[in-house]
Amino acid sequence: MKINEATENYLEAILILTEKDQQVRMSDIAKMLNVSKPSVNKAMGVLKEAGYILQQRYGTILLTDEGRLYAAKVYERHKLFKRFFTEVLGIEESVAEEDACHMEHCVSDITMEKLRVFLTGILNENQKKAA
């Protein structure tokens, strides 16, 4: 099931918080994304209905296997875009972060794979030149 950009951001936040601490609560997500707890609650309902998270009432939030895969895909896109913007284009990190956050949601898998191959080639060339 495809979800919208805002909901993907919640899924990505859960993944990042999970990697830092096994116990993710709605208040953690609200703080990270600078949103209200009712907004988080609404998004958790969508993610739960889609089968991406497990959550007991007022309990910790866990990613399902499917949710973890989806979140990881979004997060990898984010990191790839940010790296491209900063390392190849020389864009300031804060701008690269903001742009990557928007672009990660709207680019096809084909384009992402081409970007990954391109970026890997550029970075490998730069490493050879530096050696």
Chimera marker file (.cmm) of the C-alpha trace (Angstrom):
<marker_set name="trace">
<marker id="1" x="0.000" y="0.000" z="0.000" r="1" g="1" b="0" radius="0.5"/>
<marker id="2" x="1.368" y="3.405" z="-1.018" r="1" g="1" b="0" radius="0.5"/>
<marker id="3" x="0.978" y="6.167" z="1.557" r="1" g="1" b="0" radius="0.5"/>
<marker id="4" x="1.401" y="9.921" z="1.200" r="1" g="1" b="0" radius="0.5"/>
<marker id="5" x="4.547" y="11.978" z="1.825" r="1" g="1" b="0" radius="0.5"/>
<marker id="6" x="3.584" y="13.134" z="5.298" r="1" g="1" b="0" radius="0.5"/>
<marker id="7" x="2.803" y="9.600" z="6.439" r="1" g="1" b="0" radius="0.5"/>
<marker id="8" x="6.052" y="8.318" z="4.920" r="1" g="1" b="0" radius="0.5"/>
<marker id="9" x="7.854" y="10.891" z="7.079" r="1" g="1" b="0" radius="0.5"/>
<marker id="10" x="6.276" y="9.362" z="10.179" r="1" g="1" b="0" radius="0.5"/>
<marker id="11" x="7.350" y="5.907" z="9.059" r="1" g="1" b="0" radius="0.5"/>
<marker id="12" x="10.893" y="7.145" z="8.449" r="1" g="1" b="0" radius="0.5"/>
<marker id="13" x="10.943" y="8.819" z="11.879" r="1" g="1" b="0" radius="0.5"/>
<marker id="14" x="9.910" y="5.567" z="13.559" r="1" g="1" b="0" radius="0.5"/>
<marker id="15" x="12.772" y="3.769" z="11.830" r="1" g="1" b="0" radius="0.5"/>
<marker id="16" x="15.321" y="6.391" z="12.885" r="1" g="1" b="0" radius="0.5"/>
<marker id="17" x="14.059" y="6.419" z="16.473" r="1" g="1" b="0" radius="0.5"/>
<marker id="18" x="13.992" y="2.614" z="16.568" r="1" g="1" b="0" radius="0.5"/>
<marker id="19" x="17.651" y="2.540" z="15.539" r="1" g="1" b="0" radius="0.5"/>
<marker id="20" x="18.458" y="4.864" z="18.471" r="1" g="1" b="0" radius="0.5"/>
<marker id="21" x="16.172" y="3.314" z="21.092" r="1" g="1" b="0" radius="0.5"/>
<marker id="22" x="13.990" y="0.213" z="21.005" r="1" g="1" b="0" radius="0.5"/>
<marker id="23" x="11.057" y="1.978" z="22.703" r="1" g="1" b="0" radius="0.5"/>
<marker id="24" x="9.383" y="4.486" z="20.371" r="1" g="1" b="0" radius="0.5"/>
<marker id="25" x="6.422" y="6.458" z="21.698" r="1" g="1" b="0" radius="0.5"/>
<marker id="26" x="4.145" y="8.986" z="20.049" r="1" g="1" b="0" radius="0.5"/>
<marker id="27" x="5.753" y="11.786" z="22.063" r="1" g="1" b="0" radius="0.5"/>
<marker id="28" x="9.171" y="10.849" z="20.596" r="1" g="1" b="0" radius="0.5"/>
<marker id="29" x="7.804" y="11.088" z="17.067" r="1" g="1" b="0" radius="0.5"/>
<marker id="30" x="6.023" y="14.379" z="17.793" r="1" g="1" b="0" radius="0.5"/>
<marker id="31" x="9.246" y="15.875" z="19.140" r="1" g="1" b="0" radius="0.5"/>
<marker id="32" x="11.363" y="14.633" z="16.233" r="1" g="1" b="0" radius="0.5"/>
<marker id="33" x="8.984" y="15.884" z="13.540" r="1" g="1" b="0" radius="0.5"/>
<marker id="34" x="7.891" y="18.992" z="15.470" r="1" g="1" b="0" radius="0.5"/>
<marker id="35" x="4.207" y="18.098" z="15.196" r="1" g="1" b="0" radius="0.5"/>
<marker id="36" x="1.360" y="17.693" z="17.669" r="1" g="1" b="0" radius="0.5"/>
<marker id="37" x="0.558" y="14.419" z="19.412" r="1" g="1" b="0" radius="0.5"/>
<marker id="38" x="-2.919" y="14.331" z="17.804" r="1" g="1" b="0" radius="0.5"/>
<marker id="39" x="-1.218" y="14.519" z="14.376" r="1" g="1" b="0" radius="0.5"/>
<marker id="40" x="1.017" y="11.610" z="15.315" r="1" g="1" b="0" radius="0.5"/>
<marker id="41" x="-1.986" y="9.670" z="16.599" r="1" g="1" b="0" radius="0.5"/>
<marker id="42" x="-3.814" y="10.140" z="13.297" r="1" g="1" b="0" radius="0.5"/>
<marker id="43" x="-0.765" y="9.055" z="11.280" r="1" g="1" b="0" radius="0.5"/>
<marker id="44" x="-0.270" y="5.999" z="13.503" r="1" g="1" b="0" radius="0.5"/>
<marker id="45" x="-3.840" y="4.978" z="12.704" r="1" g="1" b="0" radius="0.5"/>
<marker id="46" x="-3.073" y="5.135" z="8.986" r="1" g="1" b="0" radius="0.5"/>
<marker id="47" x="0.175" y="3.204" z="9.405" r="1" g="1" b="0" radius="0.5"/>
<marker id="48" x="-1.485" y="0.593" z="11.609" r="1" g="1" b="0" radius="0.5"/>
<marker id="49" x="-4.319" y="0.125" z="9.119" r="1" g="1" b="0" radius="0.5"/>
<marker id="50" x="-1.759" y="-0.260" z="6.304" r="1" g="1" b="0" radius="0.5"/>
<marker id="51" x="0.014" y="-2.974" z="8.297" r="1" g="1" b="0" radius="0.5"/>
<marker id="52" x="3.261" y="-1.009" z="8.747" r="1" g="1" b="0" radius="0.5"/>
<marker id="53" x="3.229" y="-0.689" z="12.537" r="1" g="1" b="0" radius="0.5"/>
<marker id="54" x="2.061" y="-2.478" z="15.642" r="1" g="1" b="0" radius="0.5"/>
<marker id="55" x="0.927" y="-0.442" z="18.618" r="1" g="1" b="0" radius="0.5"/>
<marker id="56" x="-1.015" y="-1.203" z="21.726" r="1" g="1" b="0" radius="0.5"/>
<marker id="57" x="-3.161" y="1.626" z="23.061" r="1" g="1" b="0" radius="0.5"/>
<marker id="58" x="-0.743" y="4.235" z="24.460" r="1" g="1" b="0" radius="0.5"/>
<marker id="59" x="2.092" y="1.742" z="24.064" r="1" g="1" b="0" radius="0.5"/>
<marker id="60" x="5.338" y="1.617" z="22.183" r="1" g="1" b="0" radius="0.5"/>
<marker id="61" x="5.305" y="1.649" z="18.400" r="1" g="1" b="0" radius="0.5"/>
<marker id="62" x="6.965" y="-1.174" z="16.498" r="1" g="1" b="0" radius="0.5"/>
<marker id="63" x="7.530" y="-1.515" z="12.777" r="1" g="1" b="0" radius="0.5"/>
<marker id="64" x="6.237" y="-4.651" z="11.122" r="1" g="1" b="0" radius="0.5"/>
<marker id="65" x="8.579" y="-6.374" z="8.681" r="1" g="1" b="0" radius="0.5"/>
<marker id="66" x="6.719" y="-4.682" z="5.830" r="1" g="1" b="0" radius="0.5"/>
<marker id="67" x="6.879" y="-1.330" z="7.635" r="1" g="1" b="0" radius="0.5"/>
<marker id="68" x="10.608" y="-1.689" z="8.226" r="1" g="1" b="0" radius="0.5"/>
<marker id="69" x="11.211" y="-2.424" z="4.528" r="1" g="1" b="0" radius="0.5"/>
<marker id="70" x="9.112" y="0.548" z="3.431" r="1" g="1" b="0" radius="0.5"/>
<marker id="71" x="10.739" y="2.900" z="5.954" r="1" g="1" b="0" radius="0.5"/>
<marker id="72" x="14.229" y="1.714" z="5.023" r="1" g="1" b="0" radius="0.5"/>
<marker id="73" x="13.521" y="2.357" z="1.347" r="1" g="1" b="0" radius="0.5"/>
<marker id="74" x="12.371" y="5.913" z="2.063" r="1" g="1" b="0" radius="0.5"/>
<marker id="75" x="15.308" y="6.573" z="4.398" r="1" g="1" b="0" radius="0.5"/>
<marker id="76" x="17.850" y="5.219" z="1.901" r="1" g="1" b="0" radius="0.5"/>
<marker id="77" x="16.404" y="7.534" z="-0.762" r="1" g="1" b="0" radius="0.5"/>
<marker id="78" x="16.745" y="10.440" z="1.657" r="1" g="1" b="0" radius="0.5"/>
<marker id="79" x="20.379" y="9.642" z="2.431" r="1" g="1" b="0" radius="0.5"/>
<marker id="80" x="21.225" y="9.176" z="-1.256" r="1" g="1" b="0" radius="0.5"/>
<marker id="81" x="19.682" y="12.495" z="-2.280" r="1" g="1" b="0" radius="0.5"/>
<marker id="82" x="21.339" y="14.333" z="0.597" r="1" g="1" b="0" radius="0.5"/>
<marker id="83" x="24.705" y="12.830" z="-0.266" r="1" g="1" b="0" radius="0.5"/>
<marker id="84" x="24.294" y="13.743" z="-3.937" r="1" g="1" b="0" radius="0.5"/>
<marker id="85" x="23.330" y="17.306" z="-3.074" r="1" g="1" b="0" radius="0.5"/>
<marker id="86" x="26.175" y="17.865" z="-0.615" r="1" g="1" b="0" radius="0.5"/>
<marker id="87" x="29.031" y="15.837" z="-2.107" r="1" g="1" b="0" radius="0.5"/>
<marker id="88" x="28.403" y="16.262" z="-5.826" r="1" g="1" b="0" radius="0.5"/>
<marker id="89" x="26.536" y="19.545" z="-6.107" r="1" g="1" b="0" radius="0.5"/>
<marker id="90" x="28.101" y="21.232" z="-3.076" r="1" g="1" b="0" radius="0.5"/>
<marker id="91" x="24.790" y="22.327" z="-1.592" r="1" g="1" b="0" radius="0.5"/>
<marker id="92" x="24.759" y="23.467" z="2.027" r="1" g="1" b="0" radius="0.5"/>
<marker id="93" x="23.765" y="20.638" z="4.364" r="1" g="1" b="0" radius="0.5"/>
<marker id="94" x="20.613" y="22.268" z="5.765" r="1" g="1" b="0" radius="0.5"/>
<marker id="95" x="19.283" y="22.967" z="2.254" r="1" g="1" b="0" radius="0.5"/>
<marker id="96" x="20.258" y="19.466" z="1.099" r="1" g="1" b="0" radius="0.5"/>
<marker id="97" x="18.430" y="17.975" z="4.090" r="1" g="1" b="0" radius="0.5"/>
<marker id="98" x="15.232" y="19.883" z="3.336" r="1" g="1" b="0" radius="0.5"/>
<marker id="99" x="15.310" y="19.098" z="-0.397" r="1" g="1" b="0" radius="0.5"/>
<marker id="100" x="16.114" y="15.423" z="0.174" r="1" g="1" b="0" radius="0.5"/>
<marker id="101" x="13.160" y="15.191" z="2.557" r="1" g="1" b="0" radius="0.5"/>
<marker id="102" x="10.792" y="16.278" z="-0.212" r="1" g="1" b="0" radius="0.5"/>
<marker id="103" x="12.356" y="14.476" z="-3.159" r="1" g="1" b="0" radius="0.5"/>
<marker id="104" x="12.622" y="11.070" z="-1.485" r="1" g="1" b="0" radius="0.5"/>
<marker id="105" x="8.860" y="10.649" z="-1.876" r="1" g="1" b="0" radius="0.5"/>
<marker id="106" x="8.293" y="11.403" z="-5.540" r="1" g="1" b="0" radius="0.5"/>
<marker id="107" x="11.031" y="9.739" z="-7.583" r="1" g="1" b="0" radius="0.5"/>
<marker id="108" x="10.681" y="6.347" z="-9.249" r="1" g="1" b="0" radius="0.5"/>
<marker id="109" x="12.711" y="3.288" z="-8.303" r="1" g="1" b="0" radius="0.5"/>
<marker id="110" x="14.309" y="3.389" z="-11.766" r="1" g="1" b="0" radius="0.5"/>
<marker id="111" x="15.538" y="6.965" z="-11.286" r="1" g="1" b="0" radius="0.5"/>
<marker id="112" x="16.810" y="6.166" z="-7.784" r="1" g="1" b="0" radius="0.5"/>
<marker id="113" x="18.809" y="3.211" z="-9.065" r="1" g="1" b="0" radius="0.5"/>
<marker id="114" x="20.352" y="5.341" z="-11.844" r="1" g="1" b="0" radius="0.5"/>
<marker id="115" x="21.233" y="8.019" z="-9.281" r="1" g="1" b="0" radius="0.5"/>
<marker id="116" x="22.795" y="5.409" z="-6.981" r="1" g="1" b="0" radius="0.5"/>
<marker id="117" x="24.932" y="4.031" z="-9.833" r="1" g="1" b="0" radius="0.5"/>
<marker id="118" x="25.931" y="7.544" z="-10.931" r="1" g="1" b="0" radius="0.5"/>
<marker id="119" x="26.833" y="8.646" z="-7.413" r="1" g="1" b="0" radius="0.5"/>
<marker id="120" x="28.827" y="5.483" z="-6.749" r="1" g="1" b="0" radius="0.5"/>
<marker id="121" x="30.796" y="6.057" z="-9.954" r="1" g="1" b="0" radius="0.5"/>
<marker id="122" x="31.517" y="9.712" z="-9.145" r="1" g="1" b="0" radius="0.5"/>
<marker id="123" x="32.619" y="8.939" z="-5.594" r="1" g="1" b="0" radius="0.5"/>
<marker id="124" x="34.825" y="6.053" z="-6.740" r="1" g="1" b="0" radius="0.5"/>
<marker id="125" x="36.492" y="8.356" z="-9.304" r="1" g="1" b="0" radius="0.5"/>
<marker id="126" x="37.098" y="10.982" z="-6.644" r="1" g="1" b="0" radius="0.5"/>
<marker id="127" x="38.662" y="8.389" z="-4.335" r="1" g="1" b="0" radius="0.5"/>
<marker id="128" x="41.009" y="7.221" z="-7.115" r="1" g="1" b="0" radius="0.5"/>
<marker id="129" x="42.068" y="10.800" z="-7.831" r="1" g="1" b="0" radius="0.5"/>
<marker id="130" x="42.723" y="11.454" z="-4.152" r="1" g="1" b="0" radius="0.5"/>
<marker id="131" x="44.901" y="8.325" z="-3.796" r="1" g="1" b="0" radius="0.5"/>
<link id1="1" id2="2" r="1" g="1" b="0" radius="0.2"/>
<link id1="2" id2="3" r="1" g="1" b="0" radius="0.2"/>
<link id1="3" id2="4" r="1" g="1" b="0" radius="0.2"/>
<link id1="4" id2="5" r="1" g="1" b="0" radius="0.2"/>
<link id1="5" id2="6" r="1" g="1" b="0" radius="0.2"/>
<link id1="6" id2="7" r="1" g="1" b="0" radius="0.2"/>
<link id1="7" id2="8" r="1" g="1" b="0" radius="0.2"/>
<link id1="8" id2="9" r="1" g="1" b="0" radius="0.2"/>
<link id1="9" id2="10" r="1" g="1" b="0" radius="0.2"/>
<link id1="10" id2="11" r="1" g="1" b="0" radius="0.2"/>
<link id1="11" id2="12" r="1" g="1" b="0" radius="0.2"/>
<link id1="12" id2="13" r="1" g="1" b="0" radius="0.2"/>
<link id1="13" id2="14" r="1" g="1" b="0" radius="0.2"/>
<link id1="14" id2="15" r="1" g="1" b="0" radius="0.2"/>
<link id1="15" id2="16" r="1" g="1" b="0" radius="0.2"/>
<link id1="16" id2="17" r="1" g="1" b="0" radius="0.2"/>
<link id1="17" id2="18" r="1" g="1" b="0" radius="0.2"/>
<link id1="18" id2="19" r="1" g="1" b="0" radius="0.2"/>
<link id1="19" id2="20" r="1" g="1" b="0" radius="0.2"/>
<link id1="20" id2="21" r="1" g="1" b="0" radius="0.2"/>
<link id1="21" id2="22" r="1" g="1" b="0" radius="0.2"/>
<link id1="22" id2="23" r="1" g="1" b="0" radius="0.2"/>
<link id1="23" id2="24" r="1" g="1" b="0" radius="0.2"/>
<link id1="24" id2="25" r="1" g="1" b="0" radius="0.2"/>
<link id1="25" id2="26" r="1" g="1" b="0" radius="0.2"/>
<link id1="26" id2="27" r="1" g="1" b="0" radius="0.2"/>
<link id1="27" id2="28" r="1" g="1" b="0" radius="0.2"/>
<link id1="28" id2="29" r="1" g="1" b="0" radius="0.2"/>
<link id1="29" id2="30" r="1" g="1" b="0" radius="0.2"/>
<link id1="30" id2="31" r="1" g="1" b="0" radius="0.2"/>
<link id1="31" id2="32" r="1" g="1" b="0" radius="0.2"/>
<link id1="32" id2="33" r="1" g="1" b="0" radius="0.2"/>
<link id1="33" id2="34" r="1" g="1" b="0" radius="0.2"/>
<link id1="34" id2="35" r="1" g="1" b="0" radius="0.2"/>
<link id1="35" id2="36" r="1" g="1" b="0" radius="0.2"/>
<link id1="36" id2="37" r="1" g="1" b="0" radius="0.2"/>
<link id1="37" id2="38" r="1" g="1" b="0" radius="0.2"/>
<link id1="38" id2="39" r="1" g="1" b="0" radius="0.2"/>
<link id1="39" id2="40" r="1" g="1" b="0" radius="0.2"/>
<link id1="40" id2="41" r="1" g="1" b="0" radius="0.2"/>
<link id1="41" id2="42" r="1" g="1" b="0" radius="0.2"/>
<link id1="42" id2="43" r="1" g="1" b="0" radius="0.2"/>
<link id1="43" id2="44" r="1" g="1" b="0" radius="0.2"/>
<link id1="44" id2="45" r="1" g="1" b="0" radius="0.2"/>
<link id1="45" id2="46" r="1" g="1" b="0" radius="0.2"/>
<link id1="46" id2="47" r="1" g="1" b="0" radius="0.2"/>
<link id1="47" id2="48" r="1" g="1" b="0" radius="0.2"/>
<link id1="48" id2="49" r="1" g="1" b="0" radius="0.2"/>
<link id1="49" id2="50" r="1" g="1" b="0" radius="0.2"/>
<link id1="50" id2="51" r="1" g="1" b="0" radius="0.2"/>
<link id1="51" id2="52" r="1" g="1" b="0" radius="0.2"/>
<link id1="52" id2="53" r="1" g="1" b="0" radius="0.2"/>
<link id1="53" id2="54" r="1" g="1" b="0" radius="0.2"/>
<link id1="54" id2="55" r="1" g="1" b="0" radius="0.2"/>
<link id1="55" id2="56" r="1" g="1" b="0" radius="0.2"/>
<link id1="56" id2="57" r="1" g="1" b="0" radius="0.2"/>
<link id1="57" id2="58" r="1" g="1" b="0" radius="0.2"/>
<link id1="58" id2="59" r="1" g="1" b="0" radius="0.2"/>
<link id1="59" id2="60" r="1" g="1" b="0" radius="0.2"/>
<link id1="60" id2="61" r="1" g="1" b="0" radius="0.2"/>
<link id1="61" id2="62" r="1" g="1" b="0" radius="0.2"/>
<link id1="62" id2="63" r="1" g="1" b="0" radius="0.2"/>
<link id1="63" id2="64" r="1" g="1" b="0" radius="0.2"/>
<link id1="64" id2="65" r="1" g="1" b="0" radius="0.2"/>
<link id1="65" id2="66" r="1" g="1" b="0" radius="0.2"/>
<link id1="66" id2="67" r="1" g="1" b="0" radius="0.2"/>
<link id1="67" id2="68" r="1" g="1" b="0" radius="0.2"/>
<link id1="68" id2="69" r="1" g="1" b="0" radius="0.2"/>
<link id1="69" id2="70" r="1" g="1" b="0" radius="0.2"/>
<link id1="70" id2="71" r="1" g="1" b="0" radius="0.2"/>
<link id1="71" id2="72" r="1" g="1" b="0" radius="0.2"/>
<link id1="72" id2="73" r="1" g="1" b="0" radius="0.2"/>
<link id1="73" id2="74" r="1" g="1" b="0" radius="0.2"/>
<link id1="74" id2="75" r="1" g="1" b="0" radius="0.2"/>
<link id1="75" id2="76" r="1" g="1" b="0" radius="0.2"/>
<link id1="76" id2="77" r="1" g="1" b="0" radius="0.2"/>
<link id1="77" id2="78" r="1" g="1" b="0" radius="0.2"/>
<link id1="78" id2="79" r="1" g="1" b="0" radius="0.2"/>
<link id1="79" id2="80" r="1" g="1" b="0" radius="0.2"/>
<link id1="80" id2="81" r="1" g="1" b="0" radius="0.2"/>
<link id1="81" id2="82" r="1" g="1" b="0" radius="0.2"/>
<link id1="82" id2="83" r="1" g="1" b="0" radius="0.2"/>
<link id1="83" id2="84" r="1" g="1" b="0" radius="0.2"/>
<link id1="84" id2="85" r="1" g="1" b="0" radius="0.2"/>
<link id1="85" id2="86" r="1" g="1" b="0" radius="0.2"/>
<link id1="86" id2="87" r="1" g="1" b="0" radius="0.2"/>
<link id1="87" id2="88" r="1" g="1" b="0" radius="0.2"/>
<link id1="88" id2="89" r="1" g="1" b="0" radius="0.2"/>
<link id1="89" id2="90" r="1" g="1" b="0" radius="0.2"/>
<link id1="90" id2="91" r="1" g="1" b="0" radius="0.2"/>
<link id1="91" id2="92" r="1" g="1" b="0" radius="0.2"/>
<link id1="92" id2="93" r="1" g="1" b="0" radius="0.2"/>
<link id1="93" id2="94" r="1" g="1" b="0" radius="0.2"/>
<link id1="94" id2="95" r="1" g="1" b="0" radius="0.2"/>
<link id1="95" id2="96" r="1" g="1" b="0" radius="0.2"/>
<link id1="96" id2="97" r="1" g="1" b="0" radius="0.2"/>
<link id1="97" id2="98" r="1" g="1" b="0" radius="0.2"/>
<link id1="98" id2="99" r="1" g="1" b="0" radius="0.2"/>
<link id1="99" id2="100" r="1" g="1" b="0" radius="0.2"/>
<link id1="100" id2="101" r="1" g="1" b="0" radius="0.2"/>
<link id1="101" id2="102" r="1" g="1" b="0" radius="0.2"/>
<link id1="102" id2="103" r="1" g="1" b="0" radius="0.2"/>
<link id1="103" id2="104" r="1" g="1" b="0" radius="0.2"/>
<link id1="104" id2="105" r="1" g="1" b="0" radius="0.2"/>
<link id1="105" id2="106" r="1" g="1" b="0" radius="0.2"/>
<link id1="106" id2="107" r="1" g="1" b="0" radius="0.2"/>
<link id1="107" id2="108" r="1" g="1" b="0" radius="0.2"/>
<link id1="108" id2="109" r="1" g="1" b="0" radius="0.2"/>
<link id1="109" id2="110" r="1" g="1" b="0" radius="0.2"/>
<link id1="110" id2="111" r="1" g="1" b="0" radius="0.2"/>
<link id1="111" id2="112" r="1" g="1" b="0" radius="0.2"/>
<link id1="112" id2="113" r="1" g="1" b="0" radius="0.2"/>
<link id1="113" id2="114" r="1" g="1" b="0" radius="0.2"/>
<link id1="114" id2="115" r="1" g="1" b="0" radius="0.2"/>
<link id1="115" id2="116" r="1" g="1" b="0" radius="0.2"/>
<link id1="116" id2="117" r="1" g="1" b="0" radius="0.2"/>
<link id1="117" id2="118" r="1" g="1" b="0" radius="0.2"/>
<link id1="118" id2="119" r="1" g="1" b="0" radius="0.2"/>
<link id1="119" id2="120" r="1" g="1" b="0" radius="0.2"/>
<link id1="120" id2="121" r="1" g="1" b="0" radius="0.2"/>
<link id1="121" id2="122" r="1" g="1" b="0" radius="0.2"/>
<link id1="122" id2="123" r="1" g="1" b="0" radius="0.2"/>
<link id1="123" id2="124" r="1" g="1" b="0" radius="0.2"/>
<link id1="124" id2="125" r="1" g="1" b="0" radius="0.2"/>
<link id1="125" id2="126" r="1" g="1" b="0" radius="0.2"/>
<link id1="126" id2="127" r="1" g="1" b="0" radius="0.2"/>
<link id1="127" id2="128" r="1" g="1" b="0" radius="0.2"/>
<link id1="128" id2="129" r="1" g="1" b="0" radius="0.2"/>
<link id1="129" id2="130" r="1" g="1" b="0" radius="0.2"/>
<link id1="130" id2="131" r="1" g="1" b="0" radius="0.2"/>
</marker_set>
